[in-house]
Amino acid sequence: MFYLYLSWGCTLGVDVKCFDTTPGGGVVWSPCSYDGDVEIEPEIPLNWGLPGREGGKFTCVAGGRVGNKTYVVFTRGVGLIMLNDSPFSDGDTVRCYCARHFCIKVAVPAAIGLASAVLVVDVDSGVGYLGIKYADPPQYSNVVFGNDGVYLALRNVWVVKEIAGDHISNCFYVVKVRLDRERLRLGMPLYNTTGSFLKIS
């Protein structure tokens, strides 16, 4: 019974989709802008809103066209609890860690690491892919708009299926995204490029 109490709410229950790294190419667009709210369903209880990271809001990185579709990439700061590099609150992380490892209490270091959430949105369908990456947020030059998808020049993007669980590489949460298209301004095509990318399609 104690285990059931500790493990309650640890499994996120959010669909996860994984993508391959593949050769590809397309067009890099200049930065986009968006001054509205970004709403995600289901809500994922990440450590949002770190100081110095745009007040905890999503920032538009790049927006462009893929065939007849519009795609936009957002980023947002996330704090990592140093126990398992968990992107969730320290209380939930400790509780779920103990549920997995059958401990009563663990000490959590006060230090918090920084990570970035990456949200790739098919604006027309409202489907989004939300992943976590270490360190600095992506830049517009990390995003390539090809003929058959969006390519990300990013490494170490991951999610977890349960709080304090193991990282799953090159994977994203599948979410529904609501945003105000009237407040979205795409960039402009800058240059063509090729390389090895994480392909989102």
Secondary structure, DSSP 4 states (H G I P E B T S, - for coil): -HHHHHHTT-B----EEE--EEEEEEEEEPP-EE-S--EEES-----B--TTSGGG--EEEEEEEETTEEEEEEEEEEEEETTTTBSS-HHHHHHHHHHHHT-S-----S-EEEEEEEEEEETTTTEEEEEEEESSPP-GGGEEE-SSSEEE----EEE-SBTT---EETEEEEEEEE--GGGEE---EEEEEEEEEEEE-
